[in-house]
């Protein structure tokens, strides 16, 4: 069993917003594992969960033998995107991006 590393994407002083977006776009897959569960727990614990829950949009694209799933999560009006070879991988990547945002914004 591997050890889970906490998601800590806090940019150093002086890092600009475009650099933060580049970091968020290259979140490794091992950091995305269980991100959906961690996002739900974070939102519930901090009383940020929308009354109607998280909103997800899922779309598959590409050739049938190599589908790429695209997930879009809406949290309190903000959109977070993720891609992956499966629905859950795409959702986890979008959730990891949302968690990275909340870690940076320190909600």
C-alpha positions in Angstrom: 0.0 0.0 0.0 1.4 3.4 -0.9 1.5 6.4 1.3 -0.8 9.3 0.3 0.7 12.7 0.1 -1.4 15.7 1.0 -2.3 18.1 -1.8 -0.1 21.1 -1.1 0.0 23.5 -4.1 0.9 26.8 -2.4 2.9 28.9 -4.8 5.9 30.8 -3.5 5.8 34.6 -3.1 6.0 36.4 -6.4 4.5 33.6 -8.5 2.0 35.0 -11.0 -1.5 33.6 -11.8 -0.4 32.1 -15.1 2.2 30.1 -13.4 -0.4 28.8 -10.9 -2.6 27.8 -13.8 0.3 25.9 -15.4 0.8 24.1 -12.0 -2.9 23.2 -11.8 -2.9 21.9 -15.4 -0.1 19.4 -14.6 -1.3 17.8 -11.4 0.1 14.2 -11.4 -2.3 11.4 -11.4 -1.1 10.0 -8.1 -2.2 13.3 -6.4 -5.6 13.0 -8.0 -6.4 9.6 -6.3 -9.3 10.0 -3.9 -9.6 13.7 -4.7 -13.3 13.5 -5.2 -13.8 12.1 -1.7 -11.4 14.7 -0.2 -13.3 17.5 -2.0 -16.6 16.3 -0.7 -15.2 16.0 2.8 -13.6 19.5 2.6 -16.7 21.2 1.4 -18.9 19.5 4.1 -16.5 20.2 6.9 -16.1 23.9 6.0 -19.8 24.4 5.3 -19.2 25.2 1.6 -21.2 22.3 0.1 -23.9 23.7 -2.2 -27.4 22.7 -1.1 -28.0 20.9 -4.3 -24.6 19.2 -4.2 -21.8 19.4 -6.7 -22.7 19.7 -10.4 -20.9 17.5 -12.8 -20.8 17.4 -16.6 -19.2 14.4 -18.3 -18.4 14.0 -22.0 -16.3 11.4 -23.8 -14.3 12.2 -26.9 -11.8 10.6 -29.2 -11.8 7.3 -31.1 -13.8 4.4 -29.5 -10.7 2.4 -28.7 -9.0 5.3 -26.8 -11.8 7.4 -25.3 -10.8 10.5 -23.3 -13.3 11.6 -20.6 -13.8 15.3 -19.9 -15.3 16.2 -16.5 -16.4 19.7 -15.4 -17.3 20.3 -11.8 -19.2 23.4 -10.6 -18.6 24.5 -7.0 -20.3 27.6 -5.9 -20.3 29.0 -9.5 -16.6 28.2 -10.2 -15.7 25.6 -12.9 -13.0 23.0 -12.6 -12.0 20.8 -15.5 -10.4 17.4 -15.6 -9.5 14.8 -18.2 -8.7 11.1 -18.0 -9.1 7.6 -19.5 -12.1 6.9 -17.3 -15.0 8.9 -15.8 -13.6 8.6 -12.3 -10.1 9.7 -13.4 -11.5 12.8 -15.0 -13.7 13.6 -12.0 -10.7 13.1 -9.6 -8.6 15.4 -11.7 -11.2 18.1 -11.6 -11.7 17.6 -7.9 -7.9 17.9 -7.4 -7.9 21.2 -9.2 -10.8 22.4 -7.0 -8.9 21.4 -3.9 -5.8 23.1 -5.1 -7.8 26.3 -5.6 -9.3 26.0 -2.0 -5.8 25.4 -0.6 -4.5 28.5 -2.4 -7.5 30.7 -1.4 -7.3 29.3 2.2 -11.1 29.0 2.6 
